[in-house]
Amino acid sequence: MKPVQVTLQAPCTVDRLFACVEDLACYRSWLDLVQRADPIGEGVWSVVLSARLGPLRRSKQLRMVRCAYEAGHLVRFERHELDGRAHAGWVLEVEVLAADSGSELVMTMSYDGQWWGPLIERLLTEQIAAARPRLVALAMGG
C-alpha cells in the first residue's frame, strides 16, 4: 500500500495541535480507528485498531514505539513487536507547522502487510478524513 497522507488546517497554535497528536493515548478521543492506546512504557503503547468493512469488523493489536520526536513539530510512531516474529510494518508520522490560519498538520500513515488487502488505503483515508473535525475541536479546547 502506498502511504496515506492527509493535511488539516486548524485555527489554533502549533503547540495546541501538537499536544493532540504527540501521545497515542489521545488518538482514541478523535480517531475512530483507534479503539485503545495504552501506555506500556516511556514512548511505547499497546494499540488496538478496529474498523468495519461491510459486515465484517477487523481488529489488530500493535505495539507502537515513538521513534522520532521534535517537540512541537514532529512525531513518528512505528510498530515494534517483541515476540521475535516478522510482522507487517505500521508507521504513523505527524508534522505540525505554523500556518497563516494558525497551524497545519500533515499526517502520513503507512502499512506494508496484508490486513484487509487493498481496502486499507481507502479505509485509512476515510477514517482520517472523518476525524478532522474532532481533532480540530479537541485542539481548540472543545
Backbone as JSON, one array per atom type, in Angstrom:
{
  "sequence": "MKPVQVTLQAPCTVDRLFACVEDLACYRSWLDLVQRADPIGEGVWSVVLSARLGPLRRSKQLRMVRCAYEAGHLVRFERHELDGRAHAGWVLEVEVLAADSGSELVMTMSYDGQWWGPLIERLLTEQIAAARPRLVALAMGG",
  "N": [[0.83, -1.17, 0.0], [0.51, 2.2, -0.79], [1.7, 5.04, 1.05], [-0.69, 6.81, 3.04], [-1.61, 10.11, 3.01], [-2.7, 12.95, 4.7], [-3.83, 16.31, 5.15], [-4.43, 19.04, 7.39], [-5.93, 22.01, 8.39], [-5.89, 24.16, 11.14], [-7.38, 26.51, 13.31], [-5.62, 27.26, 15.52], [-2.89, 27.34, 17.89], [0.35, 26.0, 17.07], [1.44, 24.51, 19.15], [-0.86, 23.7, 20.61], [-2.19, 22.06, 18.76], [-0.22, 20.13, 18.29], [-0.07, 18.96, 20.8], [-2.26, 17.28, 20.77], [-1.54, 15.18, 19.15], [0.91, 14.09, 19.83], [0.93, 12.06, 21.71], [-0.04, 8.79, 21.67], [-2.14, 7.84, 23.24], [-4.03, 9.84, 23.23], [-5.29, 9.66, 20.78], [-7.54, 8.06, 20.66], [-9.65, 9.69, 21.37], [-10.28, 11.15, 19.13], [-9.91, 9.72, 16.73], [-11.57, 7.22, 15.2], [-10.61, 4.72, 14.37], [-8.75, 3.96, 16.25], [-9.14, 2.02, 18.92], [-8.11, 1.46, 21.4], [-5.33, 2.74, 23.22], [-2.91, 2.25, 25.1], [-0.46, 3.36, 27.34], [2.58, 1.64, 27.8], [5.09, 1.9, 28.63], [7.88, 4.19, 28.57], [7.32, 6.18, 25.89], [6.09, 4.08, 24.51], [3.32, 2.19, 23.39], [0.47, 0.07, 23.74], [-1.63, -0.68, 21.24], [-4.89, -0.91, 19.93], [-6.38, -1.34, 16.93], [-9.36, -0.95, 15.11], [-11.9, -1.58, 12.74], [-14.75, -1.41, 10.6], [-15.58, -3.27, 7.78], [-17.8, -3.46, 5.46], [-19.92, -6.09, 6.33], [-18.13, -7.1, 8.14], [-16.04, -6.84, 11.02], [-12.84, -5.92, 11.79], [-9.97, -6.33, 13.83], [-6.85, -5.29, 15.22], [-3.99, -5.74, 17.14], [-1.27, -3.83, 18.19], [2.11, -3.09, 19.02], [3.34, -0.07, 19.54], [5.96, 2.27, 19.03], [7.44, 5.33, 19.88], [9.5, 6.73, 17.63], [10.72, 8.95, 16.6], [11.02, 12.32, 17.57], [10.36, 15.67, 17.75], [9.88, 18.24, 19.68], [6.81, 19.95, 19.62], [6.7, 19.88, 16.87], [7.27, 17.44, 15.26], [6.4, 14.0, 15.22], [6.93, 10.52, 15.21], [5.71, 7.3, 14.94], [6.28, 3.81, 15.15], [5.65, 0.37, 14.44], [6.81, -2.04, 16.67], [7.29, -5.09, 17.62], [7.88, -7.54, 20.2], [8.07, -10.27, 20.08], [9.73, -11.79, 18.49], [8.88, -12.61, 16.0], [8.18, -12.04, 12.48], [6.46, -9.16, 11.49], [3.89, -7.21, 9.91], [4.63, -3.92, 8.86], [3.74, -0.9, 10.47], [3.45, 2.53, 10.28], [3.27, 5.77, 11.53], [3.42, 9.1, 10.96], [3.55, 12.41, 12.03], [3.47, 15.78, 11.35], [3.57, 19.09, 12.45], [3.0, 22.36, 11.57], [3.52, 25.94, 11.51], [1.01, 28.11, 10.25], [-0.73, 30.5, 8.14], [-3.37, 30.57, 8.97], [-3.23, 29.62, 11.52], [-2.33, 26.76, 12.37], [-0.92, 23.91, 10.67], [-1.39, 20.52, 9.99], [0.28, 17.64, 8.93], [-0.27, 14.42, 8.21], [0.97, 11.2, 7.86], [0.38, 7.92, 7.08], [1.35, 4.56, 6.96], [1.29, 1.17, 5.85], [2.47, -2.09, 5.5], [1.49, -4.65, 5.17], [-0.81, -7.47, 4.79], [-3.29, -7.17, 5.93], [-6.61, -6.67, 5.52], [-6.11, -6.28, 2.88], [-6.27, -4.63, -0.31], [-8.09, -2.72, 0.51], [-7.3, -1.23, 2.66], [-5.99, 1.25, 2.23], [-8.06, 2.96, 1.32], [-9.73, 2.8, 3.56], [-8.11, 3.91, 5.64], [-7.81, 6.54, 4.65], [-10.49, 7.43, 4.67], [-11.09, 7.18, 7.44], [-9.27, 8.99, 8.64], [-10.01, 11.38, 7.39], [-12.65, 11.66, 8.34], [-12.08, 12.13, 10.98], [-11.06, 14.68, 11.14], [-12.73, 17.04, 11.93], [-13.16, 16.43, 14.66], [-10.57, 16.37, 15.69], [-9.75, 19.04, 15.28], [-11.63, 20.33, 16.93], [-10.86, 19.28, 19.44], [-8.26, 20.32, 19.63], [-8.91, 22.97, 19.8], [-9.87, 23.13, 22.27], [-12.3, 22.01, 22.81]],
  "CA": [[0.0, 0.0, 0.0], [1.25, 3.46, -0.75], [1.34, 5.79, 2.26], [-1.85, 7.7, 3.01], [-1.24, 11.39, 3.6], [-3.77, 13.94, 4.79], [-3.46, 17.57, 5.79], [-5.5, 19.66, 8.14], [-5.69, 23.37, 8.86], [-6.6, 24.39, 12.4], [-7.2, 27.88, 13.79], [-5.06, 27.22, 16.87], [-1.43, 27.38, 17.88], [1.06, 24.76, 16.77], [1.57, 23.74, 20.4], [-2.15, 23.07, 20.97], [-2.45, 20.97, 17.82], [0.78, 19.08, 18.52], [-0.43, 18.26, 22.05], [-3.3, 16.29, 20.45], [-1.02, 14.1, 18.32], [2.21, 13.58, 20.27], [0.71, 10.92, 22.6], [-1.03, 7.9, 21.05], [-3.29, 7.67, 24.12], [-5.03, 10.87, 22.88], [-5.9, 9.4, 19.48], [-8.86, 7.45, 20.83], [-10.67, 10.72, 21.52], [-10.62, 11.78, 17.86], [-9.76, 8.83, 15.57], [-12.35, 6.01, 15.46], [-9.8, 3.54, 14.09], [-8.02, 3.61, 17.48], [-10.05, 1.59, 19.97], [-7.34, 1.56, 22.65], [-3.92, 3.1, 23.1], [-2.49, 2.27, 26.49], [0.97, 3.44, 27.53], [3.15, 0.47, 28.48], [6.47, 2.27, 28.9], [8.22, 5.51, 28.06], [7.28, 6.22, 24.43], [5.6, 2.8, 23.98], [1.89, 2.0, 23.6], [-0.26, -1.07, 23.21], [-2.69, -0.05, 20.47], [-5.85, -1.77, 19.25], [-7.06, -0.71, 15.8], [-10.55, -1.71, 14.74], [-12.73, -0.92, 11.75], [-15.75, -2.23, 9.94], [-15.56, -3.34, 6.31], [-19.04, -4.15, 5.14], [-20.47, -6.76, 7.52], [-17.05, -7.61, 8.98], [-15.24, -5.96, 11.86], [-11.48, -6.46, 11.97], [-9.18, -5.67, 14.87], [-5.43, -5.6, 15.19], [-3.26, -5.19, 18.27], [0.09, -3.45, 17.81], [2.99, -2.42, 19.99], [3.86, 1.08, 18.81], [7.04, 2.96, 19.71], [7.76, 6.66, 19.34], [10.85, 6.59, 17.09], [11.26, 10.28, 16.33], [10.26, 13.33, 18.3], [10.85, 17.04, 17.8], [8.81, 18.89, 20.45], [6.02, 20.96, 18.94], [6.83, 19.85, 15.41], [7.25, 16.15, 14.56], [6.4, 12.75, 15.97], [6.83, 9.34, 14.34], [5.48, 6.05, 15.67], [6.45, 2.62, 14.32], [5.36, -0.9, 15.1], [7.96, -2.82, 17.11], [6.86, -6.19, 18.48], [9.0, -8.17, 20.92], [7.89, -11.72, 20.1], [10.7, -12.45, 17.62], [8.28, -12.97, 14.7], [8.08, -10.96, 11.49], [5.13, -8.54, 11.49], [3.7, -6.12, 8.96], [5.0, -2.62, 9.39], [2.8, 0.22, 10.61], [4.18, 3.76, 10.57], [2.46, 6.98, 11.6], [4.25, 10.28, 11.15], [2.75, 13.62, 12.1], [4.23, 17.01, 11.38], [2.73, 20.26, 12.69], [3.7, 23.57, 11.11], [2.8, 27.21, 11.61], [0.34, 28.5, 9.0], [-1.41, 31.79, 8.24], [-4.63, 30.4, 9.69], [-2.95, 29.05, 12.84], [-1.38, 25.66, 12.23], [-1.22, 22.89, 9.66], [-0.95, 19.18, 10.33], [0.48, 16.71, 7.83], [-0.23, 13.08, 8.8], [1.26, 10.15, 6.89], [0.21, 6.58, 7.64], [1.66, 3.51, 6.0], [1.11, -0.21, 6.29], [3.03, -2.92, 4.43], [1.03, -6.03, 5.32], [-1.95, -7.96, 4.02], [-4.53, -6.97, 6.69], [-7.66, -6.03, 4.73], [-5.73, -6.2, 1.47], [-6.22, -3.32, -0.96], [-9.06, -1.79, 1.08], [-6.73, -0.49, 3.79], [-5.71, 2.63, 1.84], [-9.33, 3.68, 1.34], [-10.19, 2.84, 4.94], [-7.32, 4.9, 6.38], [-8.15, 7.86, 4.14], [-11.82, 7.77, 5.2], [-11.01, 7.33, 8.89], [-8.57, 10.22, 8.99], [-10.84, 12.5, 6.93], [-13.78, 11.79, 9.27], [-11.57, 12.58, 12.27], [-10.61, 16.07, 11.08], [-13.45, 17.99, 12.8], [-12.95, 16.09, 16.08], [-9.22, 16.79, 16.06], [-9.75, 20.49, 15.38], [-12.39, 20.68, 18.14], [-10.02, 18.94, 20.58], [-7.17, 21.3, 19.67], [-9.48, 24.27, 20.16], [-10.29, 23.06, 23.66], [-13.69, 21.56, 22.92]],
  "C": [[0.88, 1.23, 0.0], [0.82, 4.22, 0.51], [0.14, 6.69, 2.02], [-1.43, 8.99, 3.7], [-2.45, 12.32, 3.58], [-3.21, 15.19, 5.47], [-4.68, 18.16, 6.46], [-5.06, 21.05, 8.55], [-6.49, 23.55, 10.14], [-6.33, 25.81, 12.88], [-6.74, 27.91, 15.25], [-3.55, 27.23, 16.76], [-0.87, 26.0, 17.52], [1.14, 23.89, 18.02], [0.28, 23.03, 20.78], [-2.45, 21.89, 20.05], [-1.48, 19.81, 18.06], [0.46, 18.29, 19.79], [-1.47, 17.17, 21.82], [-2.77, 15.08, 19.69], [0.29, 13.5, 18.82], [2.11, 12.34, 21.14], [-0.37, 10.03, 22.0], [-2.26, 7.68, 21.93], [-4.38, 8.69, 23.81], [-5.8, 10.54, 21.61], [-7.3, 8.81, 19.6], [-9.97, 8.49, 20.89], [-11.05, 11.37, 20.18], [-10.53, 10.88, 16.64], [-10.43, 7.49, 15.86], [-11.58, 4.72, 15.26], [-9.08, 3.04, 15.36], [-9.04, 3.3, 18.58], [-9.41, 1.69, 21.35], [-5.94, 2.0, 22.3], [-3.43, 3.32, 24.52], [-0.98, 2.38, 26.59], [1.48, 2.22, 28.29], [4.64, 0.69, 28.79], [6.71, 3.66, 28.36], [8.27, 5.48, 26.53], [6.83, 4.93, 23.77], [4.13, 2.63, 24.36], [1.45, 0.64, 23.07], [-1.51, -0.49, 22.54], [-3.58, -1.12, 19.85], [-6.54, -0.93, 18.19], [-8.25, -1.58, 15.44], [-11.37, -0.9, 13.76], [-13.67, -1.93, 11.12], [-15.57, -2.12, 8.43], [-16.77, -4.15, 5.9], [-19.58, -4.8, 6.4], [-19.39, -7.24, 8.5], [-16.4, -6.52, 9.8], [-13.9, -6.65, 12.08], [-10.77, -5.65, 13.04], [-7.74, -6.14, 14.77], [-4.76, -4.96, 16.39], [-1.81, -5.0, 17.86], [0.84, -2.89, 19.02], [3.67, -1.31, 19.2], [4.86, 1.84, 19.67], [7.25, 4.32, 19.05], [9.24, 6.63, 18.95], [11.51, 7.92, 16.77], [10.38, 11.3, 17.04], [11.01, 14.64, 18.27], [9.71, 17.84, 18.43], [8.13, 20.0, 19.65], [6.02, 20.89, 17.43], [6.59, 18.48, 14.77], [7.22, 15.0, 15.55], [6.21, 11.61, 14.98], [6.73, 8.11, 15.23], [5.65, 4.89, 14.69], [6.11, 1.38, 15.14], [6.67, -1.62, 15.41], [7.46, -3.87, 18.09], [8.08, -6.85, 19.1], [8.95, -9.69, 20.91], [8.83, -12.49, 19.18], [10.15, -12.86, 16.26], [8.29, -11.76, 13.77], [6.64, -10.46, 11.46], [5.09, -7.46, 10.41], [4.04, -4.8, 9.63], [3.84, -1.65, 9.41], [3.64, 1.43, 10.98], [3.18, 4.91, 10.53], [3.4, 8.13, 11.87], [3.36, 11.51, 11.07], [3.68, 14.82, 12.22], [3.26, 18.17, 11.55], [3.56, 21.51, 12.39], [2.86, 24.8, 11.37], [2.21, 27.54, 10.24], [-0.36, 29.84, 9.23], [-2.68, 31.7, 9.09], [-4.45, 29.84, 11.1], [-1.89, 27.97, 12.74], [-1.86, 24.68, 11.16], [-0.61, 21.57, 10.12], [-0.81, 18.38, 9.05], [0.67, 15.33, 8.47], [-0.01, 12.07, 7.67], [1.2, 8.81, 7.61], [0.57, 5.58, 6.58], [1.59, 2.15, 6.67], [1.64, -1.09, 5.17], [2.61, -4.39, 4.52], [-0.19, -6.35, 4.47], [-3.29, -7.75, 4.72], [-5.49, -6.14, 5.87], [-7.28, -5.82, 3.27], [-5.78, -4.79, 0.93], [-7.21, -2.3, -0.39], [-8.47, -0.88, 2.16], [-6.46, 0.98, 3.44], [-6.99, 3.47, 1.9], [-9.85, 3.85, 2.77], [-9.43, 3.89, 5.74], [-7.67, 6.31, 5.95], [-9.49, 8.31, 4.7], [-11.79, 8.02, 6.69], [-10.37, 8.66, 9.29], [-9.39, 11.44, 8.56], [-12.01, 12.74, 7.89], [-13.34, 12.34, 10.62], [-11.2, 14.06, 12.29], [-11.39, 17.0, 12.01], [-13.26, 17.69, 14.29], [-11.57, 16.53, 16.55], [-9.16, 18.3, 16.21], [-10.49, 20.93, 16.65], [-11.56, 20.41, 19.4], [-8.89, 19.96, 20.74], [-7.65, 22.68, 20.09], [-9.99, 24.27, 21.6], [-11.7, 22.57, 23.87], [-13.83, 20.09, 23.16]]
}
